[in-house]
Each structure stands twice: as structure tokens, then as C-alpha cells.
Amino acid sequence: MKNKINFGAIIVYYVIAVACRYAAVKTNLLSGIENPYLVILLRGVGPALGALACNQNILT
């Protein structure tokens, strides 16, 4: 059995992960948040959102 690679899902994951990381680190988007643990959590949410989007993309 031959496995198919879904390149569209890989591209969507990468774009979402990089865009969220860029928005969290290179902009002042998170500068108003006082809690450092929340800032760390929000900086790492990009890959999780990308995985969720790809999972939804595969299922539909």
C-alpha cells in the first residue's frame, strides 16, 4: 500500500505556525500581558493551531 503525502496540509501547518510565531515575537501584540507564563504559552500556540487546522483539513 502506497502512502500519500498531503503537501497542502504541510504547507498550511507551516504557514500558520510561522505566522503566529512571528506575530507573537516580532510585534508588540503580547506586550500588554503581565503574566510571563501566559506570554510563553501564547508564543507556542502557533504549532498547535497549525496542527488543529491541518487535522480539520484532512478530515473534510
N, C-alpha and C positions, 0 to 999 in steps of 0.2 A: 504494500500500500504506500502510495506516494503522498507525503505531507505537503500541503500548500502553505506558502508563507504569505500572510496578509500584509503586504507592504503599506497599504493605506492605513492600517491600524498602527503600524510602527511610526509612520510619519505624523499621524495625529497625536500619538503619545509624546513624541519628541517635541513637537511644536508647543503643545500645552505645557509640558514640563519646563521647557526653556523660557517660555513667555511668562509663566508665573514666577519662576526664579528671578528673571530679570526685573519684573515689576516689584518684587519684594526686596531685592538687594540694591539695585541701581537707582531707584526712585525714592521719594520721600513718603511713599504710601504707608509705611508702617511706623513712621517717626512719631506719631501721636500716641502710640500704645506704650503704656508704662511698664507692663508686666513682661520681663525678659523671656519667660518661658513661653508665653503666647507668641511672641515675636519669632522665637525659634520654631515653634510649631507651624506658624504661618509661612515661614520661609521654606519649609519642607513639604508643603501641601501640594505643590505642583505635580510631582510624580504620582501622587495618589489621585489627583483629579484626572491626570492623563490616563492612568490605568482604568479608572471608572469610565471615562469616555470611550476608551478602546473596547472595554468589555461590553458596553451598551452597543457599540458599533458592530461587534461580532454577533451579538445575539439577534439583531434585527435584520 
